[in-house]
Structures are given as structure tokens and as C-alpha cells.
Amino acid sequence: MTIKVAIAQINSVVGDLAGNASKILDCVQRAAGQGTDIVVTPELSLVGYPPEDLLLRPAFYARTRETLEQLCKQITLFPEITVLVGYPAEQDGRYFNAVAVLRNGILFGTYFKRELPNNMVFDEKRYFSSSEQPLVFDVKGIRFGVNICEDTWFAEAPRLAKQAGAQVLLVPNGSPFHMDKQSQRFDVMRANVTSQGLSLAYANLVGGQDELIFDGNSFVMDQQGQVCAQLHHCQPDLLVIEFDGAQPLPARIETGLSAEAQIYQALVLGVHDYVTKNGFPGVLIGLSGGVDSALTLAIAVDALGAEKVRAVMMPSPYTADISLTDSRDMVQRIGVRYDEISIAACFDAFKASLSQEFQGLKEDTTEENIQARIRGTLLMAMSNKHGSIVLTTGNKSEMAVGYCTLYGDMAGGFAVIKDIAKTLVYRLCEYRNSLSDIIPERILTRAPSAELRPDQTDQDSLPPYEILDGIMRLYMEENKARAEIVAEGYREEDVERITRLIKINEYKRRQAPVGIRITHRAFGRDWRYPITSKFRD
């Protein structure tokens, strides 16, 4: 018996119930034209993921029920199709992460998620109860079970589905992206699902939701653990896969992206969705002539189009001529509006106002930070006047050690490369230039500098970025102790210095704008360290 299963990899918007229902219905209609029997949508596809504390509001559940009932009626137009829709369910005063199984206007089955993740970026135990009841249903003599996302990262829920008679496991997902995530998914599905003789259809969400990126990359795997189909990375997609009984037949497989390509596309998706879903007319970027703002500008243009991006160069007395030259060169290549606003007069005015207060004191980082704060004030003023959101340009290495200025270069609404280490910034620039040469070569080869004092470079204040990034990764992302990091070959004084800077700059990071997460541990939802703490390793 041949069965067709469609994976609807949709970009749900949190709280846009009517819009999400329309996307689901559109996918059902398109799948029906291909003779599909089952359509699988992602986790909480009807309401978007994660809804966070919307899940504490009774009105949210009431509106969800109304929308699900309306969608169920609309699906009667396709009476032969079974549709799986993710939604938050209320039952007897308890709340569940659920999947509704709809057919011909009837909700004939509901599955409640068993495994509720409560680590990293997840807080599902805050909102949901767990259930151990499996759900298995029949289509054309084949038995389909349902699990939701985290269920398949453990063996028990797939085992219960198999025990209840499932031959194929349908898995709606809201699985966020981080580097190397897809290979982890494959390994886990082989360990917990196909090892039990189940084939599976894994339907993942796509889109940006605040700092999270959902990369899609939905796939189908047979009972031997062979990938038979894979959908697009970071794009909405619909794919119909034919099953011969419980055995999926080979279909389209989207592969071959390098790590840099995957990350870059995730950043583009994150900027596009944050700006458009929140209704901003465009973005503002403060250019410096350096690599971080160049990468941010490239991402913004690829995400939104040049017409929605404005770059502003704000030279100070310490800005090198080559920084101006390289900025002008790049904006000409990329085609965005570009303006130059000198901060020299503002800087002189600040120093004059503070002259008595600072009398007899040498210039230091105070004067450097004043320049950064002038720039932040100018950008935010333009944002207020024109409605565009400011994209900040600080990277993860700088955020880790506090090499950034509160209310200065940290001022803005969205931090595009907040989770990108400095060494990765260069790799992403090289990747983008491999597509088209938009970042001037000198930006990539000159020594990085904040240009806030004469002849300044980053390495005046920091170890080389290769060392900083390595220590940061081991300490912050891998939770290694200082002694273990030293054993990896790093100098003890560098390890002591970097880990100390990470600790004492938590207060800055708490005030940083939200930004895109691309590692398995980013500053923000993943990293919850106390600002006030006397603990030392």
C-alpha cells in the first residue's frame, strides 16, 4: 500500500493564530493537489514557538480553541487528508503541549508531549504537564504514532508508540538551530527511533523568534536510519514523501551547505524575521570601517534589501582615513543609503562641560566611552525620528570580556552577531565574499581597532582573538574548569584574565539587546549567572 506524507515546514509567528492557521491550510491545499494522505506541521504550529508567558493567559487558550475549531471545519474541504496540528491544550485544569489529529472536520485524536525540556533555552515545565499516553492511528492499513520533539531525544516515548503498534513515527518539532545541530538530530533519531524498527517523518519549524532561529531541515528516515528526504535550511518548504507501506522512498535531499553557509543563512533569517515580524520599516547600522559592522551590514542587506538599510559613519578625531575610505567603498558596492556625521564637535562639548570635574586627571577609557555614547545617542535619535531599529555590531568575544560600552556601541534594538566569536566573524566575511565581493579586502586584513584613541588596536587591551575565543569556548560554552583549560595548552595568566573578565562583565550583558543564538550556549537564555556573586573556581 502506497501512502503519501507531506511535511509542512512553515514559519509560524508567535500569537498570530489566524495567520498561522492560514499557512497550515495553504499547505494542506497544496499537498492535496499531490494526492497526499497525511500532512504533518511543526510543534505548536498553530500558535508559534515558544509562546513563553502567553501560555499563562486564559485568553490565549480560548482563542487557540476557537482557531483550531475553525481550522478543523476548513479542512473538511480535503476529506481524505489527515492533518497534524501543534497547539497548547487545556484539559481538566491542566495544560499540555499537544498535537491535534484532524480529519474531515473531526478532531479524532490528541497527543500530549511526554518529555518537557527545562534546560538551555527551554522552560516547558513552567507551562505544561506531561503525559505518558501514546497515540497511534491508522491510515490505509499503516499504523502511525506521534511524538513531539523532545520525546524522541529519549527512548521511552518512541518505545511506547512502538508498543502501541506504530510502524511510522510522526514527529512535530520546534527544534532551534545551533552549529552542528542537524548531525545531532540524526544521531539521536537513530538511537531512539529507528533502532526500534520505526521509520519517521520529522517536521521542524522554520523562522526567527527573538533570539532563537528555527532552521527547518525537516527530514524522513527509514527503519535502518538512512535519511531518505531532507527539506530546505532556513526556508519554508513543503515536501511530499511516498511510503511503500512503512518504508519511505527516496525523495529530495537538500544538503551540501558548509558550516559558514548554514550560520550565515541563519543570521539572515533572524534579522529578516525580527525586523519584519515586529513591523520595523528598516534598520540603522553604525559603520566603523571594521569587520564587525561590515558583516552586520552585509547580513542586513541580504535579509531586507538595500532599500531598507541605512549606514551611518560617525568619525571622531581618532578615526583613520582608511576607515572612511573602506566604509565608502563598501556602501557603494552594496548600494545602501550612507551618511557621515562627525562627532568631533559633540566630543569637544562633552569635554568642555566636564573640564572642571576632570581637571588634573589624565584621559583614559572615560573619554573613549564618551565617544561611543555620542554615537549611540545619535543612532538612537535617528531611530526615534524615522522608526528604523538600530542593529548593534558587537561580537561574542567582545561581549564575553566587556570590550564594549554601555549606552554606546551596545545601544540598539537587535544584536545580530552577539553569538559570533571574532574568529568566526572573519570566516563569515570570507564566505559572504565568496558569493560576491562586497567587503573590501583591507577591512579583513587590517588590525581590528575601536579607534577611540591614537594608534589603538584591540590587542592593546586583549589577548589575540584566537586565544580569547578558545578560552571563551572552553570556559563559557563547554563549562571547563580553569585547570582543564590550562591543560589544553593555554597560558595560566591568559586563562585567569579571560575568565575573570567574563565574570565581572555580567552586568553589561544583562543590559545588552537581544541577539541571534547560533551556538549551543549563548549569552542570554542559555547563560544565567548571578551578577552579584563571591564564588570563584
HUZI-V251103 format. One record per residue. N is the residue number from 1. RES is the residue in three letters. SS is DSSP state (2 for helix, 1 for strand, 0 for the rest). PHI is phi in whole degrees, -180 to 180 (none if undefined). OMEGA is omega in radians with two decimals (none if undefined). Layout:
BEGIN
n;res;ss;phi;omega
N;RES;SS;PHI;OMEGA
N;RES;SS;PHI;OMEGA
END
This chain:
BEGIN
n;res;ss;phi;omega
1;MET;0;none;3.13
2;THR;1;-96;3.12
3;ILE;1;-130;3.09
4;LYS;1;-111;3.12
5;VAL;1;-117;3.12
6;ALA;1;-104;2.99
7;ILE;1;-99;3.13
8;ALA;1;-101;-3.11
9;GLN;1;-88;-3.00
10;ILE;0;-104;3.10
11;ASN;0;-102;3.11
12;SER;0;-74;3.07
13;VAL;0;-112;-3.10
14;VAL;0;-57;3.07
15;GLY;0;86;3.13
16;ASP;0;-91;-3.01
17;LEU;2;-63;-3.13
18;ALA;2;-65;3.12
19;GLY;2;-65;3.13
20;ASN;2;-67;3.10
21;ALA;2;-61;3.12
22;SER;2;-64;3.10
23;LYS;2;-65;3.12
24;ILE;2;-62;-3.12
25;LEU;2;-63;3.10
26;ASP;2;-61;3.12
27;CYS;2;-66;3.10
28;VAL;2;-62;3.14
29;GLN;2;-63;3.13
30;ARG;2;-66;3.13
31;ALA;2;-67;3.13
32;ALA;2;-61;3.12
33;GLY;0;-65;3.12
34;GLN;0;-108;3.08
35;GLY;0;73;-3.05
36;THR;0;-76;3.10
37;ASP;0;-99;-3.08
38;ILE;1;-134;3.02
39;VAL;1;-119;-3.14
40;VAL;1;-111;3.08
41;THR;1;-107;-3.05
42;PRO;0;-72;3.09
43;GLU;0;-59;3.14
44;LEU;0;49;-3.06
45;SER;0;-62;-3.09
46;LEU;0;-74;-3.04
47;VAL;0;-118;-3.05
48;GLY;0;87;-3.07
49;TYR;0;-138;-0.09
50;PRO;0;-92;-3.13
51;PRO;0;-77;3.12
52;GLU;2;52;-2.97
53;ASP;2;-77;2.88
54;LEU;2;-58;-3.13
55;LEU;2;-72;3.07
56;LEU;2;-96;-3.06
57;ARG;0;-104;3.12
58;PRO;2;-56;-3.12
59;ALA;2;-62;3.14
60;PHE;2;-66;3.11
61;TYR;2;-68;3.14
62;ALA;2;-62;3.13
63;ARG;2;-66;3.10
64;THR;2;-62;3.13
65;ARG;2;-60;3.14
66;GLU;2;-61;-3.10
67;THR;2;-68;3.12
68;LEU;2;-64;3.11
69;GLU;2;-64;3.11
70;GLN;2;-65;3.13
71;LEU;2;-63;3.13
72;CYS;2;-59;3.11
73;LYS;2;-66;-3.12
74;GLN;2;-67;-3.11
75;ILE;2;-72;3.07
76;THR;2;-61;3.06
77;LEU;2;-65;-3.10
78;PHE;2;-128;-2.93
79;PRO;0;-66;-3.09
80;GLU;0;-92;-3.03
81;ILE;0;-104;3.00
82;THR;1;-96;-3.04
83;VAL;1;-121;3.08
84;LEU;1;-102;-3.08
85;VAL;1;-125;3.10
86;GLY;1;-84;-3.13
87;TYR;1;-161;3.03
88;PRO;1;-86;-3.05
89;ALA;1;-112;3.04
90;GLU;1;-116;3.13
91;GLN;1;-148;3.11
92;ASP;0;54;3.10
93;GLY;0;79;3.08
94;ARG;1;-113;-3.04
95;TYR;1;-124;-3.02
96;PHE;1;-136;2.91
97;ASN;1;-82;-2.89
98;ALA;1;-127;2.95
99;VAL;1;-126;3.04
100;ALA;1;-92;3.06
101;VAL;1;-105;-3.02
102;LEU;1;-111;3.04
103;ARG;1;-154;3.05
104;ASN;0;53;3.07
105;GLY;0;83;-3.10
106;ILE;1;-122;2.96
107;LEU;1;-88;-3.00
108;PHE;1;-101;3.07
109;GLY;1;-165;3.08
110;THR;1;-136;3.08
111;TYR;1;-114;3.09
112;PHE;1;-108;-3.09
113;LYS;0;-62;-3.14
114;ARG;0;-90;-3.04
115;GLU;0;-94;-3.08
116;LEU;0;-107;-3.10
117;PRO;0;-67;-3.11
118;ASN;0;-141;3.12
119;ASN;0;-142;-3.14
120;MET;0;52;-3.08
121;VAL;0;-95;-3.00
122;PHE;0;-104;3.09
123;ASP;0;-138;-2.97
124;GLU;2;-70;3.11
125;LYS;2;-70;3.05
126;ARG;2;-68;-2.98
127;TYR;0;-117;-2.90
128;PHE;0;-118;2.91
129;SER;0;-96;-3.12
130;SER;0;-104;3.08
131;SER;0;-137;3.13
132;GLU;0;-107;-3.06
133;GLN;0;-81;3.10
134;PRO;0;-76;3.04
135;LEU;0;-133;3.10
136;VAL;1;-134;3.12
137;PHE;1;-136;-3.01
138;ASP;1;-109;2.97
139;VAL;1;-134;3.11
140;LYS;0;54;3.07
141;GLY;0;85;3.09
142;ILE;1;-103;-3.07
143;ARG;1;-98;-3.12
144;PHE;1;-110;3.03
145;GLY;1;-102;3.14
146;VAL;1;-126;2.90
147;ASN;1;-127;3.09
148;ILE;1;-121;2.94
149;CYS;2;41;-3.02
150;GLU;2;-58;3.11
151;ASP;2;-53;-3.06
152;THR;2;-84;3.06
153;TRP;2;-86;3.01
154;PHE;0;-133;-3.01
155;ALA;2;-83;-2.92
156;GLU;2;-70;-3.10
157;ALA;2;-63;3.04
158;PRO;2;-61;3.13
159;ARG;2;-64;3.13
160;LEU;2;-65;3.09
161;ALA;2;-64;3.10
162;LYS;2;-62;3.14
163;GLN;2;-62;3.13
164;ALA;0;-82;3.03
165;GLY;0;109;-3.11
166;ALA;0;-66;3.01
167;GLN;0;-111;3.11
168;VAL;1;-129;3.13
169;LEU;1;-106;3.06
170;LEU;1;-99;-2.95
171;VAL;1;-127;2.98
172;PRO;1;-68;-3.03
173;ASN;1;-134;2.84
174;GLY;0;-125;-3.00
175;SER;0;-101;-3.07
176;PRO;1;-73;-3.11
177;PHE;0;-78;2.70
178;HIS;0;-151;-3.06
179;MET;0;-56;3.10
180;ASP;0;69;-3.10
181;LYS;2;-67;-3.05
182;GLN;2;-64;3.12
183;SER;2;-65;3.06
184;GLN;2;-65;3.11
185;ARG;2;-59;-3.14
186;PHE;2;-58;-3.10
187;ASP;2;-61;-3.10
188;VAL;2;-69;3.13
189;MET;2;-64;3.10
190;ARG;2;-67;-3.11
191;ALA;2;-72;-2.97
192;ASN;2;-108;-3.05
193;VAL;0;-117;-3.05
194;THR;2;-69;3.08
195;SER;2;-64;3.09
196;GLN;2;-94;3.12
197;GLY;0;84;3.10
198;LEU;0;-99;2.87
199;SER;1;-85;-3.07
200;LEU;1;-148;2.98
201;ALA;1;-120;-3.00
202;TYR;1;-108;-3.05
203;ALA;1;-107;-3.06
204;ASN;1;-104;3.07
205;LEU;0;-66;3.01
206;VAL;1;-129;3.08
207;GLY;1;131;3.08
208;GLY;1;-101;3.07
209;GLN;1;-133;-3.05
210;ASP;0;56;-3.11
211;GLU;0;-86;-3.08
212;LEU;1;-90;3.01
213;ILE;1;-117;3.02
214;PHE;1;-105;-2.89
215;ASP;1;-93;-3.05
216;GLY;1;68;-3.11
217;ASN;0;56;3.07
218;SER;0;-56;-3.06
219;PHE;1;-155;3.05
220;VAL;1;-124;-3.10
221;MET;1;-132;-3.14
222;ASP;0;-87;-3.04
223;GLN;0;-66;3.12
224;GLN;0;-91;3.14
225;GLY;0;85;3.12
226;GLN;0;-86;3.08
227;VAL;1;-75;-3.09
228;CYS;1;-102;-3.14
229;ALA;1;-157;3.05
230;GLN;1;-148;-3.09
231;LEU;0;-90;-3.04
232;HIS;0;-64;3.00
233;HIS;1;-89;3.02
234;CYS;0;60;3.04
235;GLN;0;-142;2.98
236;PRO;0;-59;-3.06
237;ASP;1;-159;3.04
238;LEU;1;-139;-3.14
239;LEU;1;-137;3.08
240;VAL;1;-99;-3.11
241;ILE;1;-115;-3.14
242;GLU;1;-92;3.08
243;PHE;1;-112;2.97
244;ASP;1;-98;-2.93
245;GLY;0;67;3.12
246;ALA;0;-95;-3.07
247;GLN;1;-99;3.09
248;PRO;1;-72;3.11
249;LEU;0;-94;-3.11
250;PRO;0;-58;3.14
251;ALA;0;-140;-3.11
252;ARG;0;-62;3.07
253;ILE;1;-126;3.11
254;GLU;0;-92;-3.10
255;THR;0;-139;2.96
256;GLY;0;93;3.12
257;LEU;0;-81;3.03
258;SER;0;-70;3.09
259;ALA;2;-59;3.14
260;GLU;2;-65;3.12
261;ALA;2;-66;3.11
262;GLN;2;-60;-3.12
263;ILE;2;-65;-3.10
264;TYR;2;-62;3.13
265;GLN;2;-64;3.08
266;ALA;2;-65;3.10
267;LEU;2;-65;3.10
268;VAL;2;-62;3.11
269;LEU;2;-62;-3.13
270;GLY;2;-61;3.11
271;VAL;2;-67;-3.12
272;HIS;2;-57;-3.04
273;ASP;2;-73;3.13
274;TYR;2;-65;-3.10
275;VAL;2;-71;-3.04
276;THR;2;-77;-3.13
277;LYS;2;-67;3.12
278;ASN;0;-96;2.98
279;GLY;0;77;3.08
280;PHE;0;-76;-3.12
281;PRO;0;-74;-3.12
282;GLY;0;179;-3.09
283;VAL;1;-132;3.04
284;LEU;1;-117;3.11
285;ILE;1;-134;3.02
286;GLY;1;-83;3.12
287;LEU;1;-84;3.11
288;SER;0;-122;-2.97
289;GLY;0;87;-3.14
290;GLY;0;-104;-2.99
291;VAL;2;-73;-3.09
292;ASP;2;-66;-3.14
293;SER;2;-70;3.08
294;ALA;2;-66;3.12
295;LEU;2;-65;3.14
296;THR;2;-61;3.12
297;LEU;2;-64;3.14
298;ALA;2;-61;3.14
299;ILE;2;-62;-3.10
300;ALA;2;-62;-3.14
301;VAL;2;-67;3.11
302;ASP;2;-66;-3.11
303;ALA;2;-81;-2.91
304;LEU;2;-121;-2.99
305;GLY;0;92;-3.05
306;ALA;2;-61;-3.07
307;GLU;2;-68;-3.13
308;LYS;2;-104;-3.08
309;VAL;1;-121;3.08
310;ARG;1;-127;3.13
311;ALA;1;-108;-3.12
312;VAL;1;-128;3.05
313;MET;1;-100;-3.07
314;MET;0;-125;-3.05
315;PRO;0;-69;3.05
316;SER;0;-113;3.08
317;PRO;0;-60;-3.07
318;TYR;0;-101;-3.14
319;THR;0;-72;-3.13
320;ALA;0;-73;3.11
321;ASP;2;-58;-3.12
322;ILE;2;-68;3.08
323;SER;2;-66;3.07
324;LEU;2;-65;-3.12
325;THR;2;-61;-3.10
326;ASP;2;-69;3.09
327;SER;2;-65;3.12
328;ARG;2;-63;3.13
329;ASP;2;-64;-3.07
330;MET;2;-67;-3.10
331;VAL;2;-66;3.07
332;GLN;2;-68;3.12
333;ARG;2;-66;-2.97
334;ILE;2;-98;2.97
335;GLY;0;82;3.12
336;VAL;0;-100;3.01
337;ARG;1;-67;-3.06
338;TYR;1;-137;3.10
339;ASP;1;-135;3.04
340;GLU;1;-119;3.12
341;ILE;0;-129;-3.13
342;SER;0;-69;3.07
343;ILE;0;-101;-3.06
344;ALA;2;-59;-3.11
345;ALA;2;-65;3.10
346;CYS;2;-63;-3.13
347;PHE;2;-64;3.09
348;ASP;2;-62;-3.14
349;ALA;2;-66;3.09
350;PHE;2;-62;-3.12
351;LYS;2;-63;3.11
352;ALA;2;-66;3.14
353;SER;2;-64;-3.08
354;LEU;0;-100;-3.00
355;SER;0;-60;3.13
356;GLN;0;-68;-3.14
357;GLU;0;-63;-3.06
358;PHE;0;-100;-3.07
359;GLN;0;-57;3.11
360;GLY;0;84;-3.13
361;LEU;0;-106;3.13
362;LYS;0;-73;3.02
363;GLU;0;-69;-3.12
364;ASP;0;-150;-3.12
365;THR;2;-65;3.09
366;THR;2;-56;-3.13
367;GLU;2;-67;3.07
368;GLU;2;-64;-3.11
369;ASN;2;-69;3.08
370;ILE;2;-58;3.14
371;GLN;2;-62;3.13
372;ALA;2;-63;-3.11
373;ARG;2;-74;3.02
374;ILE;2;-61;-3.14
375;ARG;2;-63;3.11
376;GLY;2;-62;3.13
377;THR;2;-64;3.13
378;LEU;2;-64;3.13
379;LEU;2;-63;-3.13
380;MET;2;-68;3.08
381;ALA;2;-64;3.10
382;MET;2;-67;3.08
383;SER;2;-62;3.10
384;ASN;2;-60;-3.04
385;LYS;2;-71;-3.00
386;HIS;2;-108;3.10
387;GLY;0;88;3.13
388;SER;0;-73;3.13
389;ILE;1;-90;3.09
390;VAL;1;-84;3.01
391;LEU;1;-93;3.08
392;THR;1;-80;-2.97
393;THR;0;-122;-3.13
394;GLY;0;-75;-3.13
395;ASN;0;-100;-3.06
396;LYS;2;-67;-3.13
397;SER;2;-62;3.11
398;GLU;2;-66;3.13
399;MET;2;-62;-3.11
400;ALA;2;-61;-2.99
401;VAL;2;-104;3.09
402;GLY;0;77;3.12
403;TYR;0;-83;-3.06
404;CYS;0;-164;-3.01
405;THR;0;-118;3.03
406;LEU;0;-57;3.12
407;TYR;0;64;3.09
408;GLY;0;-119;3.10
409;ASP;0;-70;3.05
410;MET;0;-86;-3.10
411;ALA;0;-75;3.12
412;GLY;0;161;-3.04
413;GLY;0;-109;-3.08
414;PHE;1;-151;-3.06
415;ALA;1;-103;-2.96
416;VAL;0;-65;-3.03
417;ILE;0;-110;-3.11
418;LYS;0;-58;-3.11
419;ASP;0;-109;-3.13
420;ILE;0;-109;3.08
421;ALA;0;-63;-3.06
422;LYS;2;-58;3.14
423;THR;2;-65;3.08
424;LEU;2;-73;3.07
425;VAL;2;-54;-3.13
426;TYR;2;-65;3.12
427;ARG;2;-63;-3.14
428;LEU;2;-70;3.06
429;CYS;2;-63;3.12
430;GLU;2;-64;3.08
431;TYR;2;-62;-3.10
432;ARG;2;-64;3.11
433;ASN;2;-69;3.08
434;SER;2;-70;3.09
435;LEU;2;-84;3.02
436;SER;0;-162;-2.96
437;ASP;0;-82;-3.07
438;ILE;0;-112;-3.14
439;ILE;0;-101;-3.11
440;PRO;0;-55;-3.05
441;GLU;2;-58;-3.09
442;ARG;2;-65;3.07
443;ILE;2;-60;-3.09
444;LEU;2;-86;-3.03
445;THR;2;-110;-3.11
446;ARG;0;-77;3.14
447;ALA;0;-66;3.14
448;PRO;0;-65;-3.10
449;SER;0;-154;3.03
450;ALA;0;-78;3.14
451;GLU;0;52;3.11
452;LEU;0;-113;3.00
453;ARG;0;-154;-3.07
454;PRO;0;-61;3.00
455;ASP;0;56;-3.09
456;GLN;0;-82;2.90
457;THR;0;-133;-3.14
458;ASP;2;-59;-3.07
459;GLN;2;-74;2.94
460;ASP;2;-66;-3.05
461;SER;0;-111;-3.01
462;LEU;0;-131;2.96
463;PRO;0;-66;3.04
464;PRO;0;-52;-3.03
465;TYR;2;-62;3.08
466;GLU;2;-61;3.12
467;ILE;2;-75;-3.14
468;LEU;2;-58;-3.08
469;ASP;2;-66;3.12
470;GLY;2;-65;3.12
471;ILE;2;-67;3.11
472;MET;2;-59;-3.12
473;ARG;2;-60;-3.10
474;LEU;2;-68;-3.08
475;TYR;2;-80;-3.00
476;MET;2;-87;-3.08
477;GLU;2;-89;-3.07
478;GLU;0;-105;3.10
479;ASN;0;61;3.11
480;LYS;0;-77;3.04
481;ALA;0;-74;-3.09
482;ARG;2;-59;3.14
483;ALA;2;-64;3.11
484;GLU;2;-67;3.14
485;ILE;2;-69;3.07
486;VAL;2;-61;3.13
487;ALA;2;-65;3.09
488;GLU;0;-79;3.07
489;GLY;0;111;3.12
490;TYR;0;-90;3.14
491;ARG;0;-67;-3.08
492;GLU;2;-61;-3.12
493;GLU;2;-67;3.07
494;ASP;2;-69;3.13
495;VAL;2;-64;3.13
496;GLU;2;-61;-3.09
497;ARG;2;-66;-3.07
498;ILE;2;-68;-3.12
499;THR;2;-66;3.08
500;ARG;2;-66;3.13
501;LEU;2;-63;3.10
502;ILE;2;-60;-3.10
503;LYS;2;-68;-2.97
504;ILE;2;-80;-3.13
505;ASN;0;-105;3.08
506;GLU;2;-60;-3.12
507;TYR;2;-62;3.09
508;LYS;2;-71;-3.07
509;ARG;2;-64;3.11
510;ARG;0;-64;-3.10
511;GLN;0;-104;-3.14
512;ALA;0;-82;3.08
513;PRO;0;-67;3.07
514;VAL;0;-61;-3.11
515;GLY;1;-149;-2.98
516;ILE;0;-77;3.13
517;ARG;0;-97;3.08
518;ILE;0;-130;3.04
519;THR;0;-107;3.13
520;HIS;0;-76;3.04
521;ARG;0;-147;-3.14
522;ALA;0;-109;2.98
523;PHE;1;-67;-3.07
524;GLY;0;128;-3.06
525;ARG;0;-61;-3.10
526;ASP;0;-80;-2.95
527;TRP;1;-118;-3.04
528;ARG;0;-129;-3.13
529;TYR;0;-99;3.12
530;PRO;0;-68;3.03
531;ILE;0;-72;3.14
532;THR;0;-95;-3.10
533;SER;0;-160;3.08
534;LYS;0;-101;-3.10
535;PHE;0;-71;3.03
536;ARG;0;-131;3.14
537;ASP;0;-61;none
END
